Amino acid sequence: MDNPFLFFPLAIVALWSAISMLLSRNAVHSALYLLVNFATIAVFYIILNAPFLAMVQITVYAGAIMVLFLFVIMLLGAEESAGVLGTRRGQMISALVLGGVIIGSLIAALTRLGSPAAALLVDSSPRNLAVILFETYVFPFEVTGVLLLVAVVGLFVLSKRLVKNRG
Amino acid sequence: MTITIEWYIALTAFLFIIGALGVLLRRNAIIIFMSVELMLNAANLLLVAFAHQLGDAHGQVLVFFVMTVAAAEVAVGLALIVAIFQTKKSIDIGQINLLKG
């Protein structure tokens, strides 16, 4: 965690890919830049002693979610779009003001923060994570199961309406 | 020089701001969704950083819940975008104005 030779190159890549995603005019390029960003965050997880989460990040985000994004972009043929410059003036001003407020509050918080002493190394083995997940957080776990069920039902309803519209 | 938790707070805050700017500035609905994913990832990274700092694995377990919600949100959101595209032939959020009075 405390090695600057690992942190700064990764942080530069993460910020650069995020800004490139924001500014890119081509939606496929944006998706690929976001993929780079997810990969660097996976490396951060390894640095932070969370190797299992790093693998889940790669498989779920880079493997499943980004493939879904790229599939929908190419299905709709929506690659080209107006960039940031195509936005309205008021929208731009409000976005910059909100970003400035967040940066200001960040600086104010960091200057007052006393950093706590580093504790013992966390046991991040899949076994320990499973024990916490299925003992302490078993009710939230079941709620996420219901959430996924609702998502599946919603997808069925949406796709059924699509078929009816087309016919 | 060592990297303390403040550097991670700063990095994740900047990633979150970039995602928020993406939501506010872009007109393409798919890119707005990608920016939401970026914000969720920034929050996840900060959770893991604090879990490491405090020596507590509960922060890492919370990341799993965030990932589950993100996956469900992306699936439903992209289905909605496809449904909107079928009727409007566009995913520019400026065109989605049926409810405008």
HADDOCK unambig.tbl for C-alpha pairs under 7 A between the chains (distance, minus, plus):
assign (segid A and resid 1 and name CA) (segid B and resid 3 and name CA) 6.69 0.50 0.50
assign (segid A and resid 2 and name CA) (segid B and resid 2 and name CA) 4.83 0.50 0.50
assign (segid A and resid 2 and name CA) (segid B and resid 3 and name CA) 4.13 0.50 0.50
assign (segid A and resid 2 and name CA) (segid B and resid 4 and name CA) 6.24 0.50 0.50
assign (segid A and resid 3 and name CA) (segid B and resid 2 and name CA) 5.97 0.50 0.50
assign (segid A and resid 3 and name CA) (segid B and resid 3 and name CA) 6.12 0.50 0.50
assign (segid A and resid 4 and name CA) (segid B and resid 2 and name CA) 6.15 0.50 0.50
assign (segid A and resid 4 and name CA) (segid B and resid 3 and name CA) 5.85 0.50 0.50
assign (segid A and resid 11 and name CA) (segid B and resid 11 and name CA) 6.85 0.50 0.50
assign (segid A and resid 15 and name CA) (segid B and resid 15 and name CA) 6.52 0.50 0.50
assign (segid A and resid 18 and name CA) (segid B and resid 15 and name CA) 6.92 0.50 0.50
assign (segid A and resid 18 and name CA) (segid B and resid 18 and name CA) 6.71 0.50 0.50
assign (segid A and resid 19 and name CA) (segid B and resid 18 and name CA) 6.63 0.50 0.50
assign (segid A and resid 22 and name CA) (segid B and resid 22 and name CA) 5.57 0.50 0.50
assign (segid A and resid 27 and name CA) (segid B and resid 31 and name CA) 6.82 0.50 0.50
assign (segid A and resid 41 and name CA) (segid B and resid 45 and name CA) 6.93 0.50 0.50
assign (segid A and resid 48 and name CA) (segid B and resid 48 and name CA) 6.93 0.50 0.50
assign (segid A and resid 48 and name CA) (segid B and resid 49 and name CA) 6.26 0.50 0.50
assign (segid A and resid 48 and name CA) (segid B and resid 52 and name CA) 6.01 0.50 0.50
assign (segid A and resid 49 and name CA) (segid B and resid 52 and name CA) 6.95 0.50 0.50
assign (segid A and resid 65 and name CA) (segid B and resid 71 and name CA) 6.71 0.50 0.50
assign (segid A and resid 81 and name CA) (segid B and resid 28 and name CA) 6.76 0.50 0.50
assign (segid A and resid 83 and name CA) (segid B and resid 26 and name CA) 6.71 0.50 0.50
assign (segid A and resid 84 and name CA) (segid B and resid 25 and name CA) 5.91 0.50 0.50
assign (segid A and resid 84 and name CA) (segid B and resid 26 and name CA) 5.71 0.50 0.50
assign (segid A and resid 87 and name CA) (segid B and resid 25 and name CA) 6.15 0.50 0.50
assign (segid A and resid 87 and name CA) (segid B and resid 26 and name CA) 6.87 0.50 0.50
assign (segid A and resid 91 and name CA) (segid B and resid 24 and name CA) 6.91 0.50 0.50
assign (segid A and resid 91 and name CA) (segid B and resid 25 and name CA) 6.63 0.50 0.50
assign (segid A and resid 92 and name CA) (segid B and resid 25 and name CA) 6.31 0.50 0.50
assign (segid A and resid 95 and name CA) (segid B and resid 21 and name CA) 5.93 0.50 0.50
assign (segid A and resid 95 and name CA) (segid B and resid 24 and name CA) 5.88 0.50 0.50
assign (segid A and resid 95 and name CA) (segid B and resid 25 and name CA) 6.94 0.50 0.50
assign (segid A and resid 99 and name CA) (segid B and resid 17 and name CA) 5.87 0.50 0.50
assign (segid A and resid 110 and name CA) (segid B and resid 6 and name CA) 6.62 0.50 0.50
assign (segid A and resid 118 and name CA) (segid B and resid 53 and name CA) 5.33 0.50 0.50
assign (segid A and resid 118 and name CA) (segid B and resid 54 and name CA) 6.34 0.50 0.50
assign (segid A and resid 119 and name CA) (segid B and resid 53 and name CA) 6.24 0.50 0.50
assign (segid A and resid 119 and name CA) (segid B and resid 54 and name CA) 5.27 0.50 0.50
assign (segid A and resid 119 and name CA) (segid B and resid 55 and name CA) 5.07 0.50 0.50
assign (segid A and resid 120 and name CA) (segid B and resid 55 and name CA) 5.19 0.50 0.50
assign (segid A and resid 121 and name CA) (segid B and resid 52 and name CA) 6.93 0.50 0.50
assign (segid A and resid 121 and name CA) (segid B and resid 55 and name CA) 5.40 0.50 0.50
assign (segid A and resid 122 and name CA) (segid B and resid 52 and name CA) 6.23 0.50 0.50
assign (segid A and resid 122 and name CA) (segid B and resid 55 and name CA) 4.45 0.50 0.50
assign (segid A and resid 122 and name CA) (segid B and resid 56 and name CA) 5.69 0.50 0.50
assign (segid A and resid 122 and name CA) (segid B and resid 57 and name CA) 5.98 0.50 0.50
assign (segid A and resid 123 and name CA) (segid B and resid 57 and name CA) 6.68 0.50 0.50
assign (segid A and resid 124 and name CA) (segid B and resid 57 and name CA) 6.34 0.50 0.50
assign (segid A and resid 129 and name CA) (segid B and resid 57 and name CA) 6.94 0.50 0.50
assign (segid A and resid 129 and name CA) (segid B and resid 61 and name CA) 6.27 0.50 0.50
assign (segid A and resid 133 and name CA) (segid B and resid 61 and name CA) 6.36 0.50 0.50
assign (segid A and resid 148 and name CA) (segid B and resid 72 and name CA) 6.09 0.50 0.50
assign (segid A and resid 151 and name CA) (segid B and resid 72 and name CA) 5.92 0.50 0.50
assign (segid A and resid 151 and name CA) (segid B and resid 76 and name CA) 6.24 0.50 0.50
assign (segid A and resid 154 and name CA) (segid B and resid 76 and name CA) 6.99 0.50 0.50
assign (segid A and resid 155 and name CA) (segid B and resid 76 and name CA) 6.15 0.50 0.50
assign (segid A and resid 155 and name CA) (segid B and resid 79 and name CA) 6.63 0.50 0.50
assign (segid A and resid 158 and name CA) (segid B and resid 79 and name CA) 6.79 0.50 0.50
assign (segid A and resid 162 and name CA) (segid B and resid 83 and name CA) 6.48 0.50 0.50
